[in-house]
Amino acid sequence: MKNQVTRTILLLAVSILLFAIVLLVPAPKNPLLFDILRGASGGFGLAGCISFVLLLKDELTGKKKVS
């Protein structure tokens, strides 16, 4: 459980960091790097949201993983 919470927070934090870089840094003439950063931000954000939904589902159903 603790690892899943940490993973969710880290994924969302990385997504927000990448998105902030895209917003705050002026775009160069070749925007390929910024396209990659936008895609990575979206991917990490989606993974963080899915992780959060799975965490919420496990909490609401009372199902706990034994490791």
DSSP file (Angstrom, degrees, kcal/mol; ACC not computed):
  #  RESIDUE AA STRUCTURE BP1 BP2  ACC     N-H-->O    O-->H-N    N-H-->O    O-->H-N    TCO  KAPPA ALPHA  PHI   PSI    X-CA   Y-CA   Z-CA
    1    1 A M     >        0   0    0      0, 0.0     4,-2.0     0, 0.0     5,-0.2   0.000 360.0 360.0 360.0 -45.4    0.0    0.0    0.0
    2    2 A K  H  >  +     0   0    0      1,-0.2     4,-2.2     2,-0.2     5,-0.2   0.887 360.0  51.7 -63.8 -38.0    2.7    2.4    0.9
    3    3 A N  H  > S+     0   0    0      1,-0.2     4,-2.6     2,-0.2    -1,-0.2   0.865 107.7  52.4 -66.0 -35.7    4.6    1.8   -2.3
    4    4 A Q  H  > S+     0   0    0      2,-0.2     4,-2.3     1,-0.2    -1,-0.2   0.893 109.8  48.2 -68.7 -39.0    1.4    2.4   -4.4
    5    5 A V  H  X S+     0   0    0     -4,-2.0     4,-2.4     2,-0.2    -2,-0.2   0.925 113.2  48.1 -65.1 -44.3    0.9    5.8   -2.7
    6    6 A T  H  X S+     0   0    0     -4,-2.2     4,-2.6     1,-0.2    -2,-0.2   0.911 111.6  50.2 -62.3 -43.2    4.5    6.7   -3.3
    7    7 A R  H  X S+     0   0    0     -4,-2.6     4,-2.5     2,-0.2    -1,-0.2   0.913 110.6  49.4 -62.3 -43.0    4.3    5.7   -6.9
    8    8 A T  H  X S+     0   0    0     -4,-2.3     4,-2.2     1,-0.2     5,-0.2   0.928 112.7  46.7 -62.6 -45.6    1.2    7.7   -7.4
    9    9 A I  H  X S+     0   0    0     -4,-2.4     4,-2.3     1,-0.2    -2,-0.2   0.913 113.5  48.6 -64.6 -42.8    2.6   10.8   -5.9
   10   10 A L  H  X S+     0   0    0     -4,-2.6     4,-2.5     2,-0.2     5,-0.2   0.907 110.7  50.2 -65.6 -41.7    5.9   10.5   -7.8
   11   11 A L  H  X S+     0   0    0     -4,-2.5     4,-2.0     1,-0.2    -1,-0.2   0.930 114.2  44.1 -62.2 -45.0    4.1   10.0  -11.2
   12   12 A L  H  X S+     0   0    0     -4,-2.2     4,-2.3    -5,-0.2    -1,-0.2   0.868 112.9  52.2 -68.8 -35.5    1.9   13.0  -10.7
   13   13 A A  H  X S+     0   0    0     -4,-2.3     4,-2.4    -5,-0.2    -2,-0.2   0.914 110.1  47.8 -66.6 -42.5    4.9   15.1   -9.4
   14   14 A V  H  X S+     0   0    0     -4,-2.5     4,-2.5     2,-0.2     5,-0.2   0.904 111.4  51.8 -64.3 -40.3    7.0   14.2  -12.5
   15   15 A S  H  X S+     0   0    0     -4,-2.0     4,-2.2    -5,-0.2    -2,-0.2   0.925 111.3  45.9 -61.4 -45.3    4.0   15.0  -14.7
   16   16 A I  H  X S+     0   0    0     -4,-2.3     4,-2.4     2,-0.2    -2,-0.2   0.890 112.1  52.3 -66.0 -39.2    3.5   18.5  -13.1
   17   17 A L  H  X S+     0   0    0     -4,-2.4     4,-2.0     2,-0.2    -2,-0.2   0.930 111.0  46.0 -62.8 -46.5    7.3   19.2  -13.3
   18   18 A L  H  X S+     0   0    0     -4,-2.5     4,-2.0     1,-0.2    -1,-0.2   0.894 112.7  50.7 -64.2 -39.5    7.5   18.4  -17.0
   19   19 A F  H  X S+     0   0    0     -4,-2.2     4,-1.9    -5,-0.2    -1,-0.2   0.891 109.2  51.3 -65.2 -39.2    4.3   20.4  -17.7
   20   20 A A  H  X S+     0   0    0     -4,-2.4     4,-2.7     2,-0.2     5,-0.3   0.880 107.5  53.2 -65.8 -37.5    5.8   23.4  -15.8
   21   21 A I  H  X S+     0   0    0     -4,-2.0     4,-2.1     1,-0.2    -1,-0.2   0.924 108.8  49.4 -62.0 -43.7    9.0   23.2  -17.8
   22   22 A V  H  < S+     0   0    0     -4,-2.0    -1,-0.2     1,-0.2    -2,-0.2   0.882 116.2  43.1 -63.4 -37.7    7.0   23.3  -21.1
   23   23 A L  H  < S+     0   0    0     -4,-1.9    -2,-0.2    -5,-0.1    -1,-0.2   0.882 120.0  38.4 -75.7 -38.5    5.1   26.3  -19.8
   24   24 A L  H  < S+     0   0    0     -4,-2.7    -2,-0.2    -5,-0.1    -3,-0.2   0.774 100.6  74.1 -90.2 -27.7    7.9   28.3  -18.3
   25   25 A V  S  < S-     0   0    0     -4,-2.1     2,-0.1    -5,-0.3     0, 0.0  -0.736  87.4-114.8 -90.8 131.4   10.8   27.8  -20.7
   26   26 A P        -     0   0    0      0, 0.0    -2,-0.1     0, 0.0    -3,-0.1  -0.387  35.2-109.7 -64.7 140.2   10.6   29.6  -24.0
   27   27 A A        -     0   0    0     -4,-0.1    -5,-0.0     1,-0.1    -4,-0.0  -0.482  30.0-136.1 -73.4 135.3   10.2   27.3  -27.0
   28   28 A P        -     0   0    0      0, 0.0    -1,-0.1     0, 0.0     6,-0.0  -0.174  31.3 -96.0 -78.4-179.6   13.2   27.0  -29.3
   29   29 A K  S    S+     0   0    0      1,-0.2    -2,-0.1     2,-0.1     0, 0.0   0.836 119.6  55.5 -68.1 -31.5   13.0   27.0  -33.1
   30   30 A N    >   -     0   0    0      1,-0.1     3,-0.7     2,-0.0     4,-0.3  -0.856  69.9-174.2-103.0 100.9   13.0   23.3  -33.2
   31   31 A P  T 3>  +     0   0    0      0, 0.0     4,-2.2     0, 0.0     5,-0.2   0.230  52.7 108.2 -83.7  17.9   10.1   22.2  -30.9
   32   32 A L  H 3> S+     0   0    0      1,-0.2     4,-2.1     2,-0.2     5,-0.2   0.918  79.7  49.4 -60.1 -43.8   10.9   18.5  -31.1
   33   33 A L  H <> S+     0   0    0     -3,-0.7     4,-2.5     1,-0.2    -1,-0.2   0.890 110.8  50.2 -62.3 -38.9   12.2   18.4  -27.5
   34   34 A F  H  > S+     0   0    0     -4,-0.3     4,-2.5     2,-0.2    -1,-0.2   0.842 107.3  53.7 -71.0 -32.0    9.0   20.2  -26.3
   35   35 A D  H  X S+     0   0    0     -4,-2.2     4,-2.2     2,-0.2    -1,-0.2   0.907 110.3  47.8 -64.3 -40.4    6.8   17.7  -28.2
   36   36 A I  H  X S+     0   0    0     -4,-2.1     4,-2.6     2,-0.2    -2,-0.2   0.916 112.0  49.4 -65.1 -43.1    8.6   14.9  -26.3
   37   37 A L  H  X S+     0   0    0     -4,-2.5     4,-2.5     2,-0.2    -2,-0.2   0.897 110.5  50.3 -64.2 -40.0    8.2   16.8  -23.0
   38   38 A R  H  X S+     0   0    0     -4,-2.5     4,-2.3     2,-0.2    -1,-0.2   0.922 112.6  46.9 -63.4 -42.9    4.5   17.3  -23.7
   39   39 A G  H  X S+     0   0    0     -4,-2.2     4,-2.4     2,-0.2    -2,-0.2   0.900 113.1  48.5 -65.1 -40.9    4.1   13.6  -24.5
   40   40 A A  H  X S+     0   0    0     -4,-2.6     4,-2.8     2,-0.2     5,-0.3   0.899 110.4  51.9 -66.4 -39.7    6.0   12.5  -21.4
   41   41 A S  H  X S+     0   0    0     -4,-2.5     4,-2.2     1,-0.2    -2,-0.2   0.926 112.1  45.8 -62.2 -44.3    4.0   14.9  -19.2
   42   42 A G  H  X S+     0   0    0     -4,-2.3     4,-2.5     2,-0.2    -2,-0.2   0.901 113.4  49.8 -64.8 -40.8    0.7   13.4  -20.6
   43   43 A G  H  X S+     0   0    0     -4,-2.4     4,-2.5     2,-0.2    -2,-0.2   0.926 113.1  44.6 -65.1 -45.8    2.0    9.9  -20.2
   44   44 A F  H  X S+     0   0    0     -4,-2.8     4,-2.4     2,-0.2    -1,-0.2   0.885 113.7  51.8 -66.3 -37.3    3.1   10.3  -16.6
   45   45 A G  H  X S+     0   0    0     -4,-2.2     4,-2.3    -5,-0.3    -2,-0.2   0.919 111.0  47.0 -64.0 -43.6   -0.1   12.2  -15.8
   46   46 A L  H  X S+     0   0    0     -4,-2.5     4,-2.5     2,-0.2    -2,-0.2   0.915 112.7  49.3 -64.3 -43.0   -2.2    9.4  -17.2
   47   47 A A  H  X S+     0   0    0     -4,-2.5     4,-2.3     1,-0.2    -2,-0.2   0.893 111.3  50.3 -63.5 -39.0   -0.2    6.7  -15.3
   48   48 A G  H  X S+     0   0    0     -4,-2.4     4,-2.2     2,-0.2    -2,-0.2   0.895 110.8  48.7 -65.3 -40.2   -0.6    8.7  -12.1
   49   49 A C  H  X S+     0   0    0     -4,-2.3     4,-2.5     2,-0.2    -2,-0.2   0.907 112.1  48.3 -66.6 -41.4   -4.3    9.0  -12.6
   50   50 A I  H  X S+     0   0    0     -4,-2.5     4,-2.4     2,-0.2    -2,-0.2   0.914 111.5  50.4 -64.4 -41.8   -4.7    5.3  -13.3
   51   51 A S  H  X S+     0   0    0     -4,-2.3     4,-2.2     1,-0.2    -2,-0.2   0.896 110.7  49.8 -62.1 -40.0   -2.6    4.5  -10.2
   52   52 A F  H  X S+     0   0    0     -4,-2.2     4,-2.6     2,-0.2    -2,-0.2   0.907 110.1  50.0 -65.4 -41.8   -4.8    6.8   -8.1
   53   53 A V  H  X S+     0   0    0     -4,-2.5     4,-2.5     2,-0.2    -2,-0.2   0.910 111.8  48.0 -64.1 -41.6   -7.9    5.1   -9.4
   54   54 A L  H  X S+     0   0    0     -4,-2.4     4,-2.3     2,-0.2    -1,-0.2   0.895 111.9  50.1 -65.5 -39.1   -6.6    1.7   -8.6
   55   55 A L  H  X S+     0   0    0     -4,-2.2     4,-2.0     2,-0.2    -2,-0.2   0.919 112.2  47.5 -62.9 -44.1   -5.5    2.9   -5.2
   56   56 A L  H  X S+     0   0    0     -4,-2.6     4,-2.4     2,-0.2    -2,-0.2   0.893 110.8  51.7 -64.6 -40.7   -9.0    4.3   -4.6
   57   57 A K  H  X S+     0   0    0     -4,-2.5     4,-2.2     1,-0.2     6,-0.3   0.915 109.7  49.3 -62.7 -43.4  -10.7    1.1   -5.8
   58   58 A D  H  X>S+     0   0    0     -4,-2.3     5,-0.9     1,-0.2     4,-0.9   0.882 112.8  48.0 -63.9 -37.9   -8.5   -1.0   -3.4
   59   59 A E  H  <5S+     0   0    0     -4,-2.0    -2,-0.2     2,-0.2    -1,-0.2   0.898 113.0  46.9 -69.4 -40.2   -9.4    1.2   -0.5
   60   60 A L  H  <5S+     0   0    0     -4,-2.4    -2,-0.2     1,-0.2    -1,-0.2   0.845 115.0  44.9 -73.5 -32.8  -13.1    1.3   -1.2
   61   61 A T  H  <5S-     0   0    0     -4,-2.2    -1,-0.2    -5,-0.2    -2,-0.2   0.629 105.1-127.9 -84.6 -12.2  -13.4   -2.5   -1.7
   62   62 A G  T  <5 +     0   0    0     -4,-0.9     2,-0.5     1,-0.3    -3,-0.2   0.624  57.1 148.4  77.0  12.3  -11.3   -3.2    1.4
   63   63 A K      < -     0   0    0     -5,-0.9     2,-0.4    -6,-0.3    -1,-0.3  -0.710  26.1-170.4 -84.4 123.0   -9.0   -5.5   -0.6
   64   64 A K        -     0   0    0     -2,-0.5     2,-0.4    -3,-0.1    -5,-0.0  -0.939  18.8-129.8-117.0 135.6   -5.5   -5.4    0.7
   65   65 A K        -     0   0    0     -2,-0.4     2,-0.6     2,-0.0    -2,-0.0  -0.658  16.3-145.8 -82.5 135.4   -2.5   -6.9   -1.1
   66   66 A V              0   0    0     -2,-0.4    -1,-0.0     1,-0.1    -2,-0.0  -0.899 360.0 360.0-101.7 122.6   -0.3   -9.2    1.1
   67   67 A S              0   0    0     -2,-0.6    -1,-0.1     0, 0.0    -2,-0.0   0.400 360.0 360.0-125.5 360.0    3.3   -9.0    0.1
